[in-house]
């Protein structure tokens, strides 16, 4: 959540800050602001509730000069979204300003102590409390800014990624991180700081991913200095970015979401590349090979994830139990750590996250590690917090996903999880060679089949027009298609704001059937397979109540076509791989319905791409 951008160097800071904020709009926010120190030493702060465009309009004609500055998009936690609560936040003297992601849990007690010492506060934010504390320590302990930040953070309970600017030391920026992502870009005599690398990808490929409880000192004309809260100097580990500027631009599509839906043939292929060798009947993934003995002896796998990643984990439950014959539990990461779960040291915990920064999932990882479990991560961002916190894992290679509603992240995750299940099944001797090779071959054909489904876009747009004014929708599926129903419902509700629910098809008559009438669209995954006849019966039950059926069926299906109001034919594929194909039309339906309703598809209200606070 939120977006941080900072710059210090010889360029004009404002254009870099604004472009950076615009590129991070996908993260979710409700206000935006910048602070820049000009050549005269004046600190100019501009901030506004609303979009970055509103900040740009407000700042137009103001003094925007200066080569050092910070910028922020805020997603409200403490205090409502308004101009005063927007970041940057001032210290008592207004000599210091700070931007901050995260939550300071003990801010109230700190604030009470500061008030007793004469501090007054303008906002309702925990951020203002923290910058007041930093200044209070700096002045009363006669410390440099970096040491004052270290001392203040020792008193803090919570999560933070923060950047501090001192009006009286315009050649220095101080940044710190715990539990919220932060990356430093290193250029020639310049530094960039951001929540992710997208704001500065065109300026430098040299980056340092900050670790928890580290404080970075960035000075003009000097090398990057990093220390931990115990004042131990840390040698920065510089990595090379693989991200390209083109990958975070729309490339001619109206929305990032549509672009990312159309990228799925490639992202699925990239997630298999170098791992799947259908011609030799091999699956090779380093994350599995490095922990082969653990998987051979494992008695249980626990998946932890949130949102779309949780749906991918549900698909994986079917895959691992069917193919590798290992009991699987799928947990919401947000609930996992709070119910005192039973974790054994021979358990394997697999954490799934697109961003690799999901706070709840990171907390679940730390809990699992503390109990002695082996933790693997499945994420999309190299060098992310989950990738670093796990014992091993697998990247999805989906490429940057800018749209808040995950599309290619889901199919890339399911692809990687399928490969993992196949490799573990073979390791444990639970799959025949013929079945293994069959699935390898089928998986190799998936990108082309997705491409075929994408050709139905015009038809899906026409169907969308029929249901754009619906108030409610049901999504039904059985077996491995049940998680696809959940994912379809999630996509519709999060970008079009239509209330939608996903259910196992057989559960419909245990309650949801009461909602069905002639106004209710019911989206059903009814592909040929083991559960086909059962799903047909469920469709008949809906039709008997005058519900409208939109069915995803196997190409050539006639039985469901005779009953449904609309059918969407997808290429035939193995039952276990249906989620990779069937989810595509549901994504496109949600997209078109949202566009027709005038919704902001890429930045749906109240949502953030990466949930970095618990």
C-alpha positions in Angstrom: 0.0 0.0 0.0 1.0 3.6 -0.5 3.9 4.7 -2.6 7.2 6.3 -1.6 9.6 8.1 -4.0 12.6 10.2 -3.1 15.5 11.7 -5.1 18.8 13.4 -4.4 21.3 14.3 -7.1 21.8 16.9 -9.8 18.5 16.7 -11.7 15.4 18.6 -11.0 13.6 16.5 -8.4 9.9 17.4 -9.1 9.4 15.7 -12.5 11.0 12.5 -11.1 8.8 12.6 -8.0 5.6 13.2 -10.0 6.4 10.5 -12.6 7.2 8.1 -9.8 4.0 8.8 -8.0 2.0 8.3 -11.2 3.7 4.9 -11.8 2.9 3.8 -8.3 -0.8 4.8 -8.4 -1.6 1.1 -8.8 -0.5 0.6 -5.2 -3.7 2.2 -4.0 -4.0 5.7 -2.3 -6.3 8.5 -1.4 -3.9 11.5 -1.2 -0.6 12.6 -2.6 2.2 15.1 -1.7 5.8 16.2 -2.3 8.4 18.1 -0.4 11.3 19.8 -2.2 14.2 21.9 -0.9 15.2 24.6 -3.4 18.6 26.2 -3.9 17.8 29.0 -1.4 17.2 26.3 1.3 13.5 26.8 1.5 11.4 23.6 2.1 8.3 23.6 -0.2 5.6 21.2 0.7 2.6 20.6 -1.6 -0.1 17.9 -0.8 -3.7 17.2 -1.7 -6.4 14.7 -1.1 -7.3 12.8 -4.2 -5.3 11.7 -7.3 -1.8 12.7 -8.3 -3.4 14.8 -11.1 -5.0 17.0 -8.4 -1.6 17.5 -6.7 -0.1 18.5 -10.1 -2.9 21.0 -10.7 -2.4 22.5 -7.2 1.4 22.7 -7.5 1.2 24.3 -11.0 2.8 27.8 -10.9 4.4 27.2 -7.4 8.2 27.0 -6.8 9.0 23.5 -7.8 12.7 23.9 -8.2 15.3 21.8 -6.3 17.4 18.7 -6.7 16.4 16.9 -3.5 12.8 15.9 -2.7 10.4 13.3 -1.4 7.0 12.2 -2.6 4.2 10.0 -1.3 0.8 8.5 -2.1 -1.1 7.8 1.1 -3.7 5.0 1.8 -5.4 6.2 5.0 -4.9 4.2 8.2 -4.8 6.8 11.0 -6.9 9.7 10.1 -9.3 10.3 7.2 -8.1 11.1 3.8 -7.7 14.9 3.6 -5.1 17.6 2.9 -3.9 17.8 6.5 -3.4 14.1 6.9 -1.7 13.7 3.5 2.1 13.2 3.5 4.7 14.7 3.9 4.2 15.4 7.6 6.1 18.2 9.4 8.1 18.0 12.7 7.3 20.5 15.4 9.8 23.1 14.1 8.9 22.3 10.4 12.6 21.8 9.8 12.0 18.1 9.2 9.5 16.4 6.9 8.8 12.7 6.5 6.9 10.3 4.3 5.9 6.9 5.8 4.3 3.7 4.8 3.1 1.3 7.5 1.6 1.6 11.0 3.1 2.7 14.2 1.1 0.7 16.7 2.2 2.5 19.9 1.9 6.0 18.4 -0.8 7.0 21.0 1.5 6.5 24.0 4.4 8.3 22.2 2.1 11.2 21.3 1.0 11.5 24.9 4.6 11.9 26.0 5.4 14.4 23.3 2.3 16.5 24.2 3.6 16.7 27.8 6.9 18.0 26.5 5.1 20.8 24.6 4.5 19.3 21.2 1.4 20.3 19.2 0.0 18.2 16.4 -1.9 19.3 13.2 -2.9 15.9 11.8 -4.4 12.6 13.0 -1.6 10.5 11.6 0.9 8.2 13.4 3.4 9.6 10.9 3.4 13.1 12.4 4.0 11.6 15.8 7.0 9.7 14.6 8.6 12.8 12.9 8.0 14.8 16.1 9.7 12.1 18.1 12.7 12.0 15.7 13.2 15.8 16.0 12.7 15.7 19.8 15.5 13.1 20.1 17.7 15.0 17.6 17.5 18.3 19.5 17.6 17.0 23.1 20.3 14.4 22.5 22.2 16.6 20.1 22.3 13.8 17.5 22.7 13.8 13.8 19.6 13.0 11.9 20.6 9.4 11.0 21.3 8.6 14.7 18.1 10.3 15.8 16.1 8.1 13.4 17.8 5.0 14.8 17.1 6.0 18.3 13.4 6.9 17.6 12.8 3.6 15.8 14.0 1.7 18.8 11.0 3.0 20.6 8.6 2.1 17.9 6.3 -0.9 17.6 5.0 -1.5 14.2 5.9 -1.4 10.5 7.5 1.4 8.5 9.2 2.4 5.4 10.1 6.1 5.8 12.2 8.9 4.3 13.2 12.0 6.2 14.3 15.3 4.8 16.1 18.1 6.9 15.7 21.7 5.7 19.0 22.5 7.4 20.9 19.6 5.7 19.7 19.6 2.1 22.4 17.3 0.9 21.2 14.4 2.9 18.3 12.0 2.9 17.7 9.4 5.6 15.5 6.3 4.9 14.6 3.3 7.1 12.6 0.1 6.7 10.8 -2.5 8.7 8.0 -4.7 7.3 7.3 -2.4 4.3 9.2 -2.5 1.0 11.9 -0.1 0.1 14.5 -0.1 -2.7 17.3 2.3 -3.4 18.4 3.1 -6.9 22.1 4.0 -7.3 23.0 6.2 -10.2 26.0 8.4 -11.1 26.2 10.9 -8.3 22.5 10.4 -7.5 20.2 8.2 -5.5 16.5 7.2 -5.8 14.4 5.7 -3.1 11.0 4.0 -3.8 8.5 1.4 -2.7 9.4 -0.5 -5.9 11.8 0.0 -8.8 9.2 1.3 -11.3 9.7 5.0 -10.6 13.3 5.0 -11.6 13.8 2.1 -14.0 14.9 4.4 -16.8 17.6 6.1 -14.7 19.5 3.1 -13.2 19.5 -0.7 -13.0 21.7 -0.8 -9.9 19.5 -1.3 -6.8 19.8 -2.2 -3.2 16.8 -3.8 -1.4 16.8 -2.7 2.2 16.3 -5.2 4.9 14.3 -4.8 8.1 15.6 -2.4 10.8 18.1 -0.8 8.4 18.7 2.9 8.2 20.2 4.3 5.0 22.1 7.6 4.7 22.2 9.1 1.2 24.4 12.1 0.7 25.2 14.0 -2.5 28.6 13.0 -3.9 29.1 10.2 -1.3 28.6 6.5 -1.3 25.5 4.9 0.2 25.8 4.2 3.9 23.5 1.6 5.6 23.4 0.8 9.4 21.1 -1.2 11.5 19.3 0.0 14.6 22.3 -1.2 16.7 24.5 1.1 14.6 26.4 -1.7 12.9 27.5 -0.8 9.4 26.0 -3.0 6.6 27.7 -3.4 3.3 25.1 -2.7 0.6 24.4 -5.6 -1.7 23.9 -4.1 -5.2 21.7 -6.1 -7.6 20.9 -5.6 -11.3 17.2 -4.8 -12.3 15.8 -6.9 -15.1 12.7 -4.7 -15.4 12.4 -2.7 -18.6 10.4 0.6 -18.9 8.2 -0.8 -21.7 6.9 -3.5 -19.2 5.3 -0.9 -17.0 3.6 1.1 -19.8 0.3 0.3 -21.4 1.7 -0.6 -24.9 -1.4 0.7 -26.7 -4.0 -1.0 -24.5 -6.8 1.1 -22.9 -6.0 -0.3 -19.5 -3.2 -2.2 -17.8 -5.6 -4.9 -16.8 -6.5 -5.6 -20.4 -2.9 -5.6 -21.4 -2.1 -8.0 -18.6 -5.0 -10.3 -19.6 -3.5 -10.5 -23.1 0.0 -11.1 -21.8 -1.0 -14.4 -20.3 0.0 -16.7 -23.1 3.5 -15.3 -22.7 3.6 -15.1 -18.9 2.4 -18.7 -18.6 5.1 -19.7 -21.1 7.7 -17.7 -19.3 6.8 -19.4 -16.0 7.4 -22.8 -17.6 10.4 -21.8 -19.6 13.5 -23.8 -18.6 11.5 -25.9 -16.1 9.2 -28.0 -18.3 10.8 -30.4 -20.8 7.8 -32.3 -22.2 9.8 -34.0 -24.9 12.0 -35.7 -22.2 9.3 -36.0 -19.6 11.1 -33.8 -17.0 10.2 -31.0 -14.7 13.1 -29.2 -13.0 12.6 -26.5 -10.4 15.5 -25.5 -8.2 13.2 -24.7 -5.3 12.0 -28.3 -5.2 15.3 -29.9 -6.0 17.0 -28.0 -3.2 14.5 -29.4 -0.7 13.8 -32.8 -2.3 14.4 -34.8 0.9 11.9 -32.6 2.7 9.2 -33.2 0.0 9.9 -36.9 -0.1 9.2 -37.3 3.6 6.6 -34.5 4.0 3.4 -35.5 5.8 1.7 -32.2 5.2 1.9 -29.0 3.1 0.4 -25.8 4.3 -0.3 -23.0 1.8 -0.6 -19.4 3.2 -1.8 -16.6 0.9 -4.3 -13.8 0.6 -6.9 -12.8 -2.1 -6.2 -14.1 -5.6 -3.1 -15.9 -4.4 -5.3 -17.8 -1.9 -7.4 -19.0 -4.8 -4.3 -20.2 -6.6 -3.4 -22.0 -3.4 -6.8 -23.7 -3.5 -6.1 -25.0 -7.0 -2.7 -26.2 -5.7 -4.5 -28.2 -3.0 -6.3 -30.3 -5.6 -3.1 -30.7 -7.6 -0.8 -31.8 -4.8 -3.3 -34.1 -3.2 -4.3 -35.7 -6.5 -0.8 -36.0 -8.0 1.6 -36.1 -5.1 -0.7 -37.6 -2.5 0.3 -35.2 0.3 -2.4 -33.8 2.6 -2.7 -30.1 2.0 -4.2 -27.2 4.1 -4.9 -23.8 2.6 -4.8 -20.9 5.1 -5.6 -17.2 4.9 -2.3 -15.7 5.9 -4.2 -13.0 7.7 -5.8 -15.6 10.0 -3.0 -18.1 10.2 -0.8 -16.4 12.9 -3.7 -15.4 15.1 -5.2 -18.8 15.8 -2.1 -20.5 17.3 -1.8 -23.0 14.5 -0.3 -26.4 14.9 2.9 -26.5 12.9 5.4 -29.4 12.9 9.1 -29.2 12.0 8.6 -31.6 9.1 5.8 -29.4 7.6 6.4 -27.6 4.4 4.8 -24.1 4.3 4.4 -22.6 0.8 3.7 -18.8 0.9 2.2 -17.3 -2.3 2.2 -13.6 -3.1 2.4 -11.6 -6.3 4.3 -8.7 -4.9 6.3 -10.7 -2.3 5.6 -7.9 0.1 2.2 -9.0 1.6 2.4 -8.1 5.3 0.1 -10.9 6.5 1.9 -13.5 4.5 5.3 -12.3 5.7 4.1 -12.6 9.3 2.8 -16.2 8.6 6.3 -17.0 7.2 8.0 -15.8 10.3 5.6 -17.9 12.5 6.2 -21.0 10.4 10.0 -20.6 10.6 9.9 -20.1 14.3 8.2 -23.5 14.6 10.9 -25.2 12.5 8.9 -25.7 9.3 10.5 -25.4 5.9 9.2 -22.3 4.1 9.1 -21.9 0.3 7.9 -18.7 -1.4 6.1 -18.4 -4.7 6.2 -14.8 -5.8 6.7 -12.6 -8.9 9.3 -10.0 -7.7 12.9 -10.8 -7.5 14.5 -9.7 -4.3 11.1 -9.1 -2.6 10.7 -9.6 1.2 9.1 -13.0 0.9 11.8 -14.2 -1.5 14.4 -13.2 1.1 12.5 -14.5 4.1 11.9 -18.0 2.7 14.2 -20.9 2.7 13.8 -21.3 -1.0 11.1 -21.1 -3.6 10.1 -20.3 -7.2 9.6 -17.1 -9.1 6.5 -16.9 -11.4 8.2 -14.8 -14.2 4.9 -13.1 -15.0 6.5 -9.7 -15.4 5.3 -6.5 -13.7 1.6 -6.5 -13.0 0.3 -2.9 -12.6 -3.5 -3.5 -12.6 -4.7 -3.8 -9.0 -6.9 -6.8 -10.0 -4.6 -9.7 -10.5 -4.9 -11.6 -13.8 -1.7 -12.9 -15.1 -0.4 -13.3 -11.6 -3.1 -15.9 -11.0 -2.3 -18.0 -14.1 1.4 -17.7 -13.5 1.0 -18.9 -9.9 -1.1 -21.8 -11.0 1.4 -22.7 -13.7 4.3 -22.7 -11.2 2.3 -24.6 -8.6 1.3 -27.2 -11.2 5.0 -27.7 -12.1 5.8 -28.0 -8.4 3.1 -30.6 -7.9 4.3 -32.7 -10.9 7.9 -32.6 -9.7 7.0 -33.6 -6.1 4.7 -36.3 -7.4 7.6 -37.8 -9.4 9.9 -37.4 -6.4 7.6 -39.4 -4.2 6.8 -42.0 -6.9 3.1 -41.2 -6.8 2.5 -40.7 -10.5 2.9 -43.1 -13.4 5.3 -42.1 -16.2 2.5 -42.1 -18.8 0.3 -39.7 -16.6 3.3 -37.5 -15.9 4.2 -37.2 -19.6 0.5 -36.6 -20.5 0.3 -33.7 -18.1 3.6 -32.3 -19.2 2.4 -32.3 -22.8 -1.0 -30.8 -21.9 0.7 -28.1 -19.9 2.9 -27.2 -22.8 -0.2 -26.5 -24.9 -1.8 -24.1 -22.4 -0.4 -20.8 -23.8 -1.8 -21.6 -27.3 -5.2 -22.5 -25.7 -5.3 -19.2 -23.8 -4.5 -17.4 -27.0 -7.6 -19.1 -28.6 -9.8 -18.0 -25.7 -8.6 -14.4 -26.1 -10.0 -14.4 -29.6 -13.5 -14.6 -28.0 -13.1 -11.0 -26.7 -15.8 -9.5 -28.9 -18.3 -12.1 -27.9 -17.5 -11.6 -24.3 -18.0 -7.9 -24.6 -21.5 -8.5 -26.0 -22.3 -10.9 -23.1 -21.0 -8.3 -20.7 -23.4 -5.6 -22.0 -26.3 -7.9 -21.1 -25.3 -8.0 -17.4 -23.5 -4.7 -16.8 -26.5 -3.4 -14.7 -26.8 -6.5 -12.5 -26.6 -5.9 -8.7 -25.6 -9.5 -7.8 -24.0 -12.5 -9.4 -23.2 -16.1 -8.5 -20.2 -18.1 -9.8 -20.3 -21.9 -9.6 -17.7 -24.6 -10.1 -16.9 -28.1 -8.9 -13.6 -29.8 -8.1 -10.6 -27.8 -9.3 -12.9 -25.4 -11.0 -14.4 -24.2 -7.7 -11.4 -21.9 -7.0 -11.9 -20.5 -10.5 -15.5 -19.6 -9.5 -14.1 -17.8 -6.4 -11.6 -15.9 -8.6 -14.2 -15.0 -11.1 -16.5 -13.5 -8.4 -13.6 -11.6 -6.9 -12.6 -10.1 -10.2 -16.2 -8.9 -10.8 -16.7 -7.4 -7.3 -13.4 -5.7 -7.0 -13.4 -3.8 -10.3 -17.2 -3.3 -11.1 -18.5 -3.1 -7.5 -21.2 -5.7 -8.3 -21.8 -8.0 -5.4 -20.7 -11.5 -6.5 -20.0 -14.7 -4.7 -18.4 -18.0 -5.7 -19.5 -21.4 -4.5 -18.9 -25.1 -5.1 -21.8 -25.8 -7.4 -23.4 -28.4 -5.1 -23.4 -25.9 -2.2 -25.8 -23.7 -4.1 -28.8 -25.5 -2.7 -27.6 -25.1 0.8 -28.5 -21.4 0.8 -27.5 -19.3 -2.2 -30.3 -20.8 -4.3 -32.7 -18.6 -2.4 -31.2 -15.6 -4.2 -31.8 -16.9 -7.7 -34.5 -15.1 -9.8 -34.8 -13.9 -13.3 -32.5 -11.0 -12.6 -29.6 -13.1 -11.3 -26.7 -14.0 -13.7 -25.1 -17.3 -12.7 -21.7 -18.0 -14.2 -20.9 -21.7 -14.3 -17.7 -23.5 -15.1 -19.1 -26.6 -16.8 -16.3 -28.2 -18.8 -16.2 -31.9 -19.7 -14.7 -34.0 -16.9 -15.4 -36.1 -13.9 -17.9 -33.7 -12.4 -19.7 -32.7 -15.7 -23.0 -34.5 -15.0 -23.2 -33.1 -11.5 -22.7 -29.6 -12.8 -25.4 -30.1 -15.5 -27.8 -31.0 -12.7 -26.9 -27.8 -10.8 -27.5 -25.8 -14.0 -31.0 -27.4 -14.3 -31.7 -26.3 -10.7 -30.8 -22.7 -11.6 -32.9 -22.8 -14.7 -35.9 -24.1 -12.8 -35.7 -20.9 -10.7 -35.4 -18.7 -13.9 -31.8 -17.8 -13.2 -29.7 -16.7 -16.2 -26.9 -19.1 -17.0 -23.6 -18.0 -18.5 -21.6 -21.2 -18.9 -17.9 -21.9 -19.7 -18.0 -25.1 -21.6 -15.6 -27.4 -23.5 -15.6 -26.7 -27.2 -18.3 -28.7 -29.0 -20.5 -29.1 -25.9 -24.2 -29.4 -26.8 -25.9 -30.4 -23.6 -25.2 -27.3 -21.6 -25.5 -25.1 -24.7 -29.2 -26.3 -24.9 -29.9 -25.0 -21.4 -27.7 -22.0 -20.9 -28.5 -18.4 -22.0 -24.9 -18.0 -23.2 -22.1 -20.4 -23.6 -18.4 -19.6 -23.8 -16.5 -22.5 -25.5 -12.9 -23.1 -24.4 -10.4 -25.6 -25.9 -10.5 -29.1 -24.3 -7.8 -29.7 -21.8 -7.0 -32.1 -18.9 -9.3 -31.6 -15.9 -6.5 -30.5 -13.6 -5.4 -27.8 -16.0 -8.9 -26.3 -16.6 -8.3 -23.4 -14.2 -5.6 -22.0 -16.5 -8.0 -21.8 -19.4 -11.4 -21.2 -17.8 -10.4 -18.2 -15.8 -9.6 -16.2 -18.9 -13.2 -15.5 -20.1 -14.2 -14.6 -16.5 -11.4 -12.0 -16.4 -12.5 -10.5 -19.7 -16.2 -10.5 -18.6 -15.3 -8.6 -15.4 -13.1 -6.2 -17.3 -15.8 -5.3 -19.9 -18.6 -5.0 -17.3 -16.4 -2.6 -15.2 -15.6 -0.5 -18.2 -19.2 -0.3 -19.3 -20.1 0.8 -15.7 -17.6 3.6 -15.9 -15.3 2.1 -13.2 -11.6 2.8 -12.8 -10.5 -0.6 -13.9 -6.8 -0.3 -13.0 -7.3 1.5 -9.7 -10.6 0.3 -8.1 -11.8 2.2 -5.1 -10.4 1.4 -1.6 -8.0 -1.2 -3.0 -4.2 -1.4 -3.1 -2.1 -3.7 -5.2 0.3 -4.7 -2.4 -1.2 -4.9 1.1 1.9 -4.0 3.2 0.0 -3.3 6.5 -1.8 -5.9 8.6 
